[in-house]
Amino acid sequence: MAHVCEAAVAGVGVDGAGVTVMVSTTVRDTVHATDPVAGDLEEWQLTFGQGPCVDAFNDGGPVLVVDLGSPDYSARWPAFTPAALDSGAQAVFALPLQVGAIRLGVLDLYRARPGPLSPHELADALAFADAAGMLLLDGAAGTQPDTADLAWQRDDPTAHQAQVHQATGMILVQLGVSAEAAFARLRAYTYSSDRRLGDVARDVVERRLRFEPDPPSGGKGEQ
Amino acid sequence: MSDRLVAETFVELADTLVDDFDVVDFLHQVTVRCAQLLDVSAAGVLLTDQRGALRVVAASTEQTRLLELLQLQDDEGPCPECFHTGRPIAVADLSAATSRWPRFAAEARQIGFVSVYALPMRLRTDVIGALNLFGTEPGALDEDTIRLGQALADVATVGLLQARAIRNRDALAEQLQAALNSRVVIEQAKGVIAERRHLDMDQSFTLLRGTARTSNRRLSDLARAVIDGSEIL
């Protein structure tokens, strides 16, 4: 995760990054922050229960704060905003780590100066959020993909097909687990069978492949 | 088409735009009305993922083959062209487009579509997606119909952006991403229902949407409840 955060700082062109894992809106844990300011930002949001990261998690979309000093934001987050400004952040971009109903946490990026992300920077930030989300997902499931797996998956053109998400829902019922665990199992099966996510998902949706409950250590689906 | 039906449609869509309405449900409604009013057999909405690809967010029917045809356009087809140029694309006869879009034209014709249109969804200088229309008869839509189609595309844009007051490009980005994620929530819920009830994906969507309507709940709220198990459909 440290690697993803640092890559995001360099790649997007921000001053710092932090990732907070949110189990629910009340149970949270900061997994990494690239510098003290990023650490403070996570800390303030945990302490006050408000801020861009909290809203991004609850609303299911990014919260892009171009100028934290504008009056809108002291009204929106009365405790967080002055503390964050005091720490040295002038712009904060909070990106939810999510896949539909699966909500894992938030990637926070900050800049010491106000200003928007360019379209290109936003695209990169969204890509880093995806990478961080998949790391959390596979990490929580005990299947740690290596960097090659992540690169491979980023290039998988089938990863966004509707059937991938439909299959997640079906596997959830087949295994009696959460959506998060179901998606992790689908991905683990895809790695181990060396296929593309969309192709495996299609087999599930067309009812040629079923997942059966088994001890979580194996991470494999069966016919 | 009757003027009265057109007027009723716009009133109905405007009525939907109350506080806290559901974006995916609203866009679905727009596509259903497009199919009825514009005399086309299917309609879909694709939105930019702001990373170079277009994603399906709504369709007039949830049949897998239509969704797949729509999604095929992350790299070729009328919608990417419309999105990149910001101009409407009209193809009255797809058999003349086999070299322009080899894969898309072949798949569309296999399903039985003969003509295709893509109308841009624009906000000031930004193009955020495209409204895609499919006909089963060759022949161009007349100018009035195209104009009505563009009006519906504009309504779809307004609805999407009104979900939260859109002041600037950053708010637009927030809203687009949230809408795309809502679509994923719907797909996951369709899977849950399909498996539990032994239904196909189209039937699962119909059940989900029908239940949301009759119980007066937002489509994506009900979908989340289905996924986390607090609601069993």
Interface residues (C-beta under 8 A of the other chain):
Chain A: D59 G60 G61 P62 V63 L64 V66 P96 Q98 V99 G100 A101 I102 P116 L117 P119 L122 A123 L126 A127 P157 H160 Q161 A162 Q163 H165 Q166 A167 T168 G169 M170 I171 L172 V173 Q174 S178 A179 V205
Chain B: D49 Q50 R51 G52 A53 R55 V56 T64 L67 E68 Q71 D74 N168 R169 D170 A171 A173 E174 Q175 Q177 A178 A179 N181 S182 V184 V185 I186 E187 Q188 A189 K190 G191 V192 I193 A194 E195 R196 M201 A223 R224 I227 D228
